[in-house]
Amino acid sequence: MGCPGLWRLDSVGAEHPAASNYAAALDDWLDALGIARCHLLGHSLGSLIAARFAAEHPERVITLTLAGVARGHGRLPPPQRERLLGQRLDDLAELGPHGMAAKRGPRLLGPEATEAMRRMVVKTMAHIHPEGYAQAARMLSIGDIMADLARLRAGLPIQVIVGDADLITPPAGCLEIAAACRAAATHVISHGRSASRPGAMRARVSLARSFVPITKAESRVSTSLAAAAIAPALSTASGVSIMAQTRMR
């Protein structure tokens, strides 16, 4: 599930949404799919949504995986927060989706990326919906994942996946976030960025899958969701993915 509104999906409605607005959309989506509880993965901006969802709906989350974790700017001084938000919104207004994708997209890739990979990332980013992007940027501006992690239920299995070459969510910050999680498992991927070489991509998906405890009585792996949702979420997009699920009875 990508961020509502970001990829021409239904928006969350609020012009200045908080992570709770996106968490509510995820709650509705799970209801529509008939899924009572899930193993949840949040990547990049989606980690803010996943952490807020796990804090507000603890009964629905079996395990939580956070990859390339976005901290949110909520604890920054207001002038710095406003400057960072302004940079994103100004780029969008001045360059449009295609120009902004050409400017920001290559930063998602490691030095091993091919020209074809760079073109793919820019092409994908160019499809963002301006209104949805602005909503997501405002959510990032007030987000505070540390506050949500402090609210998680005791005993929730958590893992954090870090790319040691990630420029968007640098490893030092991700490791600090991991340290704040009670008994979180931490995995550092060499040469990993938000979108990097195929080997790093496969490593992230493999780690996320291996973390999910599967029992025949309780849950089943959703192979189609893993193939269709996890891969793009870990390469060029931000979002939340279901790793495994238990059906409502």
Residue pairs with C-beta under 8 A, 6 or more apart in sequence:
1 26
1 29
1 229
1 239
1 240
1 241
1 242
2 9
2 232
2 233
2 237
2 238
2 239
3 22
3 45
3 46
3 49
3 132
3 136
3 238
3 239
4 10
4 11
4 12
4 22
4 25
4 132
5 11
5 12
5 129
5 131
5 132
5 133
5 135
5 136
6 128
6 129
6 132
6 133
6 135
6 136
6 237
6 238
7 127
7 128
7 129
7 132
7 237
8 127
8 129
8 132
9 129
9 132
11 129
11 131
11 132
11 135
12 21
12 22
12 24
12 25
12 135
13 21
14 21
14 135
15 135
15 138
16 135
16 138
17 135
17 138
17 139
18 139
18 142
18 143
19 48
19 49
19 51
19 52
19 72
19 139
19 143
19 148
20 52
20 56
21 139
22 48
22 49
22 52
22 139
23 49
23 52
23 53
23 56
23 57
26 49
26 53
26 240
27 53
27 57
27 60
30 36
30 38
30 60
33 245
34 247
34 248
35 242
35 245
35 246
35 247
35 248
36 60
36 246
36 247
36 248
36 249
37 59
37 60
37 61
37 62
37 219
37 245
37 246
38 60
38 61
38 62
38 242
38 243
38 244
38 245
38 246
39 61
39 62
39 63
39 65
39 211
39 212
39 219
39 242
39 243
39 244
39 245
40 50
40 53
40 54
40 61
40 62
40 63
40 64
40 65
40 240
40 241
40 242
40 243
41 50
41 64
41 65
41 66
41 67
41 208
41 230
41 233
41 240
41 241
41 242
41 243
42 48
42 49
42 50
42 51
42 64
42 65
42 66
42 67
42 69
42 239
42 240
43 66
43 67
43 68
43 233
43 234
43 237
43 238
43 239
43 240
43 241
44 67
44 68
44 69
44 70
44 168
44 169
44 194
44 237
44 238
45 70
45 136
45 139
45 140
45 238
45 239
46 70
46 233
46 238
46 239
46 240
46 241
47 66
47 67
47 68
47 69
47 70
47 145
48 70
48 72
48 139
48 140
48 143
48 145
48 148
49 240
50 64
50 66
50 240
51 64
51 66
51 145
51 148
51 149
51 152
52 148
53 60
53 61
53 240
54 61
54 64
54 148
54 152
54 153
54 156
55 148
55 149
55 151
55 152
58 152
58 153
58 156
61 156
62 157
62 212
62 213
62 219
62 244
62 246
63 156
63 157
63 158
63 159
63 211
63 212
63 213
63 243
64 152
64 156
64 157
64 158
64 159
65 158
65 159
65 160
65 161
65 207
65 208
65 211
65 243
66 158
66 159
66 160
66 161
66 177
67 160
67 161
67 204
67 208
67 234
68 161
68 162
68 163
68 166
68 168
68 169
68 174
68 194
68 234
69 145
69 160
69 162
69 169
69 173
69 174
69 177
69 178
70 140
70 143
70 145
70 169
70 238
71 143
71 144
71 145
71 146
71 169
71 173
71 177
72 140
72 141
72 142
72 143
72 144
72 145
73 80
73 81
73 84
73 85
73 140
73 141
73 142
73 143
74 81
74 141
74 142
74 143
74 144
74 147
75 144
75 146
76 84
81 141
81 142
82 141
84 141
85 137
85 138
85 140
85 141
88 133
88 137
89 134
89 137
91 99
91 100
91 103
91 104
92 100
92 130
92 133
92 134
95 102
95 103
96 130
97 125
97 126
97 127
97 128
97 130
97 133
98 126
100 125
100 128
101 121
101 122
101 123
101 124
101 125
101 126
101 128
102 122
102 126
104 125
105 118
105 121
105 122
105 124
105 125
105 236
106 118
106 121
106 122
107 167
107 168
108 121
108 167
108 168
108 193
108 194
108 195
108 236
109 117
109 118
109 121
109 193
109 195
109 196
110 165
110 191
110 192
110 193
110 196
110 197
110 200
112 191
112 196
112 197
113 195
113 196
113 197
117 195
120 236
121 195
121 235
121 236
124 232
124 236
124 237
125 236
136 238
145 177
146 177
146 180
149 177
149 180
149 181
150 180
152 158
152 181
152 182
154 182
157 185
157 211
157 213
158 181
158 182
158 183
158 184
158 185
159 184
159 185
159 186
159 187
159 207
159 208
159 211
160 174
160 175
160 177
160 178
160 181
160 184
160 185
160 186
160 187
161 187
161 189
161 204
161 207
161 208
162 171
162 174
162 175
162 178
162 186
162 187
162 188
162 189
162 192
163 169
163 171
163 188
163 189
163 191
163 192
163 193
163 194
163 196
163 200
163 204
164 171
164 188
164 189
164 190
164 191
164 192
165 171
165 190
165 191
165 192
165 193
165 196
166 174
166 192
166 193
166 194
167 193
167 194
168 193
168 194
169 194
171 188
175 186
175 188
178 184
178 186
185 211
187 207
189 200
189 203
189 204
189 207
190 200
191 197
191 200
192 200
192 203
192 204
193 200
194 235
194 236
195 201
195 234
195 235
195 236
201 231
201 234
201 235
204 234
205 226
205 230
205 231
205 234
208 230
208 234
208 241
208 243
209 221
209 226
209 243
211 243
212 221
212 243
212 244
214 220
214 221
214 244
218 246
219 244
219 245
219 246
220 244
220 245
221 243
221 244
222 242
222 243
222 244
222 245
225 241
225 242
225 245
226 241
226 243
229 239
229 241
229 242
230 241
230 243
232 239
233 239
233 240
233 241
